[in-house]
C-alpha cells in the first residue's frame, strides 16, 4: 500500500511544477496589464504572481481575468499582494 512517505521519496517520482513570478509594477497600470496580457500567450501561466508596488485605486487591488488577488487591506505602502491563477 502506498503512503505519503513512499510516494514522495521515490527517486523516480515526478513533481508537478509550481511556477511563481515576482514583478515590480512601479505603480503603473500599463506595466500591470502588459505583464498579465503576456501570461495569456503562455501555455502554462504562472500559478502565483507576487506584485511589488501594484497600481491601486482607493486601496482596491488590480484584477485580471483568470487571476484572484489576495492582500491584507488596507494595502500597505510596502505590501506585496499576490495574484493566484484560477483557471
C-alpha positions in Angstrom: 0.0 0.0 0.0 1.4 3.4 -1.0 1.6 6.1 1.6 2.8 9.7 1.6 6.4 8.9 2.6 6.9 6.2 -0.1 5.2 8.2 -2.7 7.3 11.3 -2.4 10.7 9.7 -1.5 10.9 7.6 -4.7 13.7 9.0 -6.8 11.7 8.4 -9.9 8.8 10.5 -8.7 7.9 13.5 -10.9 6.8 16.5 -9.0 4.4 19.0 -10.7 5.8 22.4 -11.4 4.6 25.4 -9.4 5.6 28.4 -11.4 6.0 31.6 -9.4 6.6 35.1 -10.8 7.7 38.2 -8.9 7.4 41.6 -10.6 7.6 45.3 -9.7 4.8 47.2 -11.5 6.1 50.6 -10.2 2.5 51.7 -9.5 1.7 51.6 -13.3 -1.5 50.1 -14.7 0.3 49.8 -18.1 3.0 47.7 -16.6 0.5 45.5 -14.7 -1.7 45.0 -17.8 1.2 44.2 -20.2 2.6 41.7 -17.7 -0.7 39.9 -17.3 -1.5 40.1 -21.1 1.8 38.3 -21.7 0.6 35.4 -19.5 -2.3 34.8 -21.8 0.2 33.8 -24.5 1.8 31.1 -22.3 0.6 27.5 -22.5 1.0 27.3 -18.7 0.7 30.7 -17.0 2.3 31.1 -13.5 0.2 29.8 -10.6 1.3 32.6 -8.3 2.4 36.2 -9.1 3.8 38.5 -6.4 3.4 42.1 -7.3 5.6 44.8 -5.8 4.3 48.4 -5.9 1.0 47.4 -7.5 -1.3 50.0 -9.1 -4.3 50.7 -7.0 -7.3 53.0 -6.7 -8.8 53.7 -3.3 -6.9 50.7 -1.9 -8.5 48.3 -4.4 -6.1 45.9 -6.0 -6.0 45.4 -9.7 -7.7 42.4 -11.3 -7.2 40.4 -14.4 -9.4 37.6 -15.8 -8.3 34.2 -14.6 -6.5 35.5 -11.5 -7.6 36.2 -8.0 -5.9 38.9 -6.0 -5.0 38.5 -2.3 -3.6 41.0 0.1 -4.4 42.4 3.5 -6.4 45.6 3.3 -5.7 48.4 3.6 -2.9 47.8 1.2 0.3 48.8 3.0 2.8 51.1 1.2 5.3 48.3 1.0 2.9 45.4 0.8 3.2 42.7 -1.8 -0.1 41.4 -3.0 -0.4 38.0 -4.7 -2.4 37.0 -7.7 -3.4 33.4 -7.9 -4.2 31.7 -11.2 -7.6 30.3 -11.1 -8.4 28.6 -14.4 
